[in-house]
């Protein structure tokens, strides 16, 4: 199923029922989460998308795009990325395109697993304040991009 990511970003803050009615998710798909967790997830593996909803309000608070998989070098994100994003994005290109980040976390290793830079950018032009989080691999190439309601972003 092809998903218009740019249009979906406009649905941040809206309920999973509204996303279903708009055709972004199937009527058979429901977000799930562990009891006691404030968030519920709807992992759309084939589409490379993970949606995160608040349990209490059922509101969409994060859209996470898996651009590149560490374990599968042949993986290509199967949907059209929002402008100006593209499949291959080195850190220098992100800085040239979006400027310097509003916040960043340097690379580190957690439980013998290396993680690259993580950067936050505040985006303009949406009906609600939206931030973009960019996660890099150790080679400074983007692996994941998340669009998050700024009010729900913890930095």
Secondary structure, 3 states (H helix, E strand, C coil): CCCCHHHHHCCCCCEHHHHHHCCCCCCCCCCECCCCCCEEEEEECCCCEEEEEECCCCEEEEEEEECCCCCCCCCCCCCCCCCCCCCCCEHHHHHHHHCCCCEEECCEEECCEEECCEEEEEECCCCCCEEEEEEECCCCEEEEEEEEEHHHCCC
